[in-house]
């Protein structure tokens, strides 16, 4: 990480890695929990739903998991960490994130299976209209259904992002930050958009609709990717802002030293 590898919290490189890693892990975990809700982007923006026609399927509007609100930031953090700490840094945090996601769902299962206190079940202001235990199971239980596909898509997406990022940087050097950051995100998100859908709805056949057809998976995945594509482009200025803030914090000498070492690794 830092040239002398000393564990010193006054070390700017170490502090930067901890902060970026914490933000990365927090976003990855929260995105998993938020992802059980499906929202309408069209209704949220108050716009008329656009009708998409892909692979012989008609898809009305953008119906997206709330997890996509955070995943663009996860991939931006991936590129930032990649820039300053290289493949090893991203790979380490990706593995930790995958383990933490799996651990979280194990703990959620424990929480869902312990016996609820009788007084708590109807302790809300809704009275008997809302059963807290059933609501708890309904919300957190959904995430368990796609945990394998989600972790698989996350790992594949992260690794692809890392290698595409460095492949572009190898050819462009320190120029064109937008190209390596946005380009690697667009490529990795393309794969990520389809992996989880194919696992959850084609192979595992999760949900009341049963097994989706291949054209339906491709159509829904394409609509999801269009959203991610647009978000990646819109967030490009944020990448430059974060780079500027980090370079100012580190100073030009240390920033260059970390980038050079990351590129070598």
PyMOL commands that set and color helices and strands:
alter all, ss='L'
color gray80, all
select helices_A, chain A and resi 12-34+41-45+68-113+118-121+127-129+132-145+147-172+177-203+214-234+236-250+252-264
alter helices_A, ss='H'
color red, helices_A
select strands_A, chain A and resi 38-40+51-54+57-60+63-65
alter strands_A, ss='S'
color yellow, strands_A
deselect
rebuild
show_as cartoon
